[in-house]
Amino acid sequence: MDIDVLGALTVRENGVSITPTAAKPRQVLALLALHADQVVPVAALIEELWGTEPPRSARTTLQTYVLQLRGLISQALEGTDGSRTAKDVLVTLPGGYMLNSGGGTSDVREFDRLAGMGYRAMDAGDFPTAARLLREALALWSGQAFADVDGGVQLDMETRRLEETRLCALDQRIEADLRLGRHRELLAELTVLASRYRIHENLHGQFMLALHRSGRRGEALSVYQRLRSTLVRELGIEPSAALRSLQRSILMSSPESPAESPETARKRLARVG
């Protein structure tokens, strides 16, 4: 089974899509696919489908959705040797259901594997390898997780969690690129990110460094002022001490010189946010 959730939901068994078009069976499959090879409790599936006020028929209706999914799985398994049945793929277990991937692929698992290797390379100071691995991990994303699923409580929570893992990998990939002197190459990307994540201090700090190292000190200071105005207006808070220190460092340096050494900048940005 091949599972993709980092964008549109796509689940294929034997190379054939088993992704339903109906909204609620799609929610069930999405939650099972994210937690493939793990038991998903019936309670979690019911909460996903109906929130805190499920109908009396919730369990029976959930069983109907499971049967519909097994029907799609059976169609996908037609022509195989019969060693794997729909009930082997979508397994009923005490307290819940499990989607048995049969050792197939999962974009979430691959993302976690590559990102983890990238983080370890960062810790070891191997910035070229870290940048490459984290870039490969981020390339697995084609949009927001579960982009075409109308999620409930459980999927909304998982979507937010996955987005945080993506932002963490993005932050570290940019940090690796900064350490490799790729500040000019980062400017276009950071311009978009600073606009999209208007209160994300670490991304703004990285943008400031990239601008300053490109000889654009005035623009770097403008980035700080825009962030400060947004934080004060929307959250009633000032930028963090680390970001204020970075601003002062840029103010005190000449336009042609870096605000600080790469090592100092790395340590400072690690504390921003």
VENSUL-V840517 format. One record per run of one state. SS is the DSSP state (A for helix, B for strand, O for the rest). FROM is the first residue (numbers start at 0). LEN is the number of residues. Records with the same first field share a line. If there is no record, write none. Layout:
SS->FROM-LEN  FROM-LEN
This chain:
O->0-1  4-5  13-2  17-5  34-5  50-7  77-8  93-2  99-5  123-3  138-14  179-3  196-4  213-3  235-5  252-9  271-2
B->1-3  9-4  15-2  39-2  89-4  95-4  104-2
A->22-12  41-9  57-20  85-4  106-17  126-12  152-27  182-14  200-13  216-19  240-12  261-10
